[in-house]
Amino acid sequence: RVQLVESGGGLVQAGGSLRLTCTGSGLVFDDFAMGWIRQAPGKEREGVACIVWSGRNAYYADSVQGRFTISRDNAKNTLYLQISRLEPGDTAIYYCAADPPAGCWSSVQASRVEDETWNYWGQGTQVTVSS
């Protein structure tokens, strides 16, 4: 069965950096676009970034453009999210996901992230940014 396991979350001061990692198993990793979604306390889920199977193209939500960088290492079945200049508003649970039926760009642009927006989900990792 498919498993996506996130790591790298934690408590960070505003202005700092963090790298989240997602390791996949049970799937042919480089068959799928991969992405990150976050959910802040009391808010809806938000698509943050998506990267196509080859890593050649990536898409970002406007709210994180320029601060977040998504990347992948298909040889290691691993997805990354580098976050810089962290802000308190970045506090959220960050989920790794694979295989968006509507495509990479649409998955980030979706006004509402449903369970079906991605076919596979990780359990999430908490990121807390202190001011």
C-alpha positions in Angstrom: 0.0 0.0 0.0 1.0 3.6 -0.6 2.7 5.4 2.3 3.8 9.0 2.4 5.7 9.9 5.5 6.5 13.5 6.3 9.3 14.7 8.6 11.2 17.9 9.5 8.4 19.9 11.1 9.0 21.7 14.5 9.0 24.9 16.3 10.9 27.7 14.5 11.3 31.4 15.1 10.0 33.9 12.6 12.5 34.6 9.9 14.1 31.2 10.2 14.1 28.3 7.7 13.0 24.8 7.6 13.1 21.8 5.3 10.3 19.3 5.2 10.8 15.9 3.8 8.4 13.3 2.5 9.4 9.8 1.8 7.2 7.6 -0.4 6.8 3.8 -0.5 4.4 1.4 -2.2 4.3 3.5 -5.4 6.4 4.2 -8.4 7.5 7.5 -7.1 8.5 9.1 -10.4 5.2 8.2 -12.0 3.4 10.9 -10.1 3.3 14.6 -9.5 3.8 15.4 -5.8 2.8 18.3 -3.7 2.5 20.0 -0.3 -0.8 21.1 1.3 -1.1 22.9 4.6 -3.9 23.5 7.1 -3.6 26.3 9.6 -5.7 26.2 12.8 -9.3 27.0 12.1 -8.7 27.4 8.4 -9.3 25.4 5.2 -6.6 23.3 3.6 -4.5 25.3 1.2 -2.5 23.9 -1.7 1.1 25.2 -1.3 3.2 23.7 -4.0 3.3 21.0 -6.6 6.1 19.5 -8.7 5.7 17.4 -11.8 7.1 13.8 -12.0 10.3 14.9 -13.6 10.9 17.8 -11.3 11.1 20.1 -14.4 8.2 22.3 -13.4 6.8 23.4 -10.1 3.9 25.6 -9.2 3.2 27.6 -6.0 0.4 29.3 -4.3 0.7 33.1 -4.4 0.9 33.2 -0.7 4.2 31.3 -0.6 5.8 32.3 -3.9 9.4 33.3 -3.4 9.8 31.8 0.0 8.9 28.1 -0.6 10.8 25.8 -2.9 9.6 22.3 -3.7 12.0 19.7 -5.1 12.2 16.0 -5.4 14.8 13.2 -5.6 13.2 10.3 -7.5 16.2 8.1 -6.9 15.4 8.4 -3.1 11.6 8.5 -3.4 11.8 11.7 -1.6 10.0 15.1 -1.8 11.2 18.2 -0.2 9.8 21.6 0.8 12.4 24.3 1.7 10.7 27.1 3.6 12.6 30.4 4.2 11.7 33.6 6.0 9.1 31.8 8.0 6.2 33.9 9.2 3.7 33.1 12.1 1.1 32.7 9.3 3.0 29.7 8.1 2.0 27.8 11.3 0.1 24.8 10.0 0.1 21.0 9.6 1.9 20.3 6.3 0.8 17.3 4.3 2.6 15.6 1.5 0.4 14.3 -1.3 0.8 12.4 -4.6 -1.1 12.1 -7.9 -3.5 15.0 -8.3 -6.2 13.9 -10.8 -6.7 17.4 -12.1 -3.0 18.0 -12.6 -0.3 19.8 -10.8 -1.2 23.4 -11.6 -4.9 22.9 -10.8 -4.1 21.3 -7.5 -2.3 24.4 -6.3 -4.9 26.8 -7.7 -7.9 25.0 -6.3 -9.9 27.3 -4.1 -10.9 24.3 -2.0 -8.7 21.3 -1.3 -10.8 18.2 -1.0 -9.6 14.7 -0.1 -10.1 13.9 -3.8 -7.8 16.7 -4.9 -5.0 14.2 -4.4 -5.1 10.4 -4.6 -2.6 9.8 -1.8 -1.9 11.7 1.4 0.6 11.6 4.2 -0.3 12.0 7.8 1.2 15.5 8.1 3.9 17.2 10.1 3.4 20.2 12.3 5.2 23.5 11.7 4.9 26.2 14.4 6.4 29.6 13.9 6.9 31.8 16.9 7.0 35.6 16.6 
